[in-house]
Amino acid sequence: MSTFAPQLRIPATYMRGGTSKGVFFRRDDLPESARAPGPARDALLMRVIGSPDPYGKHTDGMGGATSSTSKCVIIAPSSVPDHDVDYLYGQVSIDTAFVDWSGNCGNLSTAVGPFAVANGFLPAGRVPRDGIATVRVWQANIGKTILVHVPIRDGQVQEAGDFELDGVTFPAAEIVLEFLDPSDDEGGGGSMFPTGHLVDDLDVPGVGTLRATMIAAGIPTIFIDAAAIGYDGSELQATINEDKAALAKLEAIRVAGALRMGLIRTPAEAATRQHTPKVAFVAPPKDYTASSGKRIATGDIDLNVRAMSMGKLHHAMMGTASVAIATAAAVPGTLVNLAAGGGARDAVRFGHPSGTLRVGAAVTQVDGRWTVTKAVMSRSARVLMEGAVRVPAA
């Protein structure tokens, strides 16, 4: 007769951050085998989310079967001086046995601040009775600093508010994020433009040659003109995600760009790096109706942007890709900048499938090289549930 061990019970918090949600853990609450990187940690997080799921539903886990809801976060006391917490992010594949640790989630970065305050990672003297608590976050996946400005009321994190974020149904308290020095020269090109150019001719097998701006800021991102692949930038999810040929074309662009940026050495490596780089297509402003039914007018935005995440068109915009958009828009001559009308600018409002978002970036050019000192945007976050997740012991 078989015997089965009882399920593990692991303290956890289910949180929304921006337009994403995920399962948050304190590192020291994880089973000992999962406190360090490796197969045991990956296996645990996949089981928490409910992956791999050939049905694509995450019925037997906490995931929501989309790239925005198949996420886990591990928080620990910071290993870096002058920071409050280390923040490690895992993007869990839905239908394959894989956790991608290659990048950050800008949306869930928002929730790291409130989680850190609520779980005592800040000294009491740093949390005002009423005001703003600034949490210095070390983003451990990519080695960058994020400042999360968390509103505090009566000594507690303020979650309710009237800040509206397109892509999120209900209003909440506004949280301002500052991504410091967000460029990432992972490919070794010596610049936040890894190829050394603002615009390249990118040869994509089976597609042709496309003009592309490839930037490593926030998250490595490949920007192309929407018109070059037959779109106008007003597309919603169904247009792309129900078109297998379109998905294959956009993945081919992602692979070609990853190779050109030096992020992978062979096309086959792209399968082990699903989270990064991102592919986004840009277009001048154009009227459209967002997924909520809200009408977005040309005069409301500077440009339209649509971005792919884990092989699908994102329902809104990833926070890290928003950093890339803000940075590229601030550099005259990039495809993003040109779609927005060109010229110098320190902020843009762009349209995405769920509505609009305003983002800003501060860039400088020294000896012909562009650098970005920070990118800023507003998001919101909320605890959805807290307690413990249950995971089969096996």
JORA-V902811 format. One record per helix or strand of 3 or more residues. SS is the DSSP state (H for helix, E for strand). FROM is the first residue (numbers start at 1). TO is the last residue. If there is no record, write none. Layout:
BEGIN
SS:FROM:TO + SS:FROM:TO
END
This chain:
BEGIN
E:8:17 + E:20:26 + H:27:29 + H:32:34 + H:39:49 + E:71:77 + E:85:92 + H:106:118 + H:124:126 + E:131:139 + E:144:153 + E:175:180 + E:200:204 + E:208:217 + E:220:225 + H:226:229 + H:237:241 + H:244:260 + H:267:272 + E:278:284 + H:298:300 + E:303:309 + H:319:330 + H:335:339 + E:347:352 + E:355:366 + E:369:379 + E:381:391
END
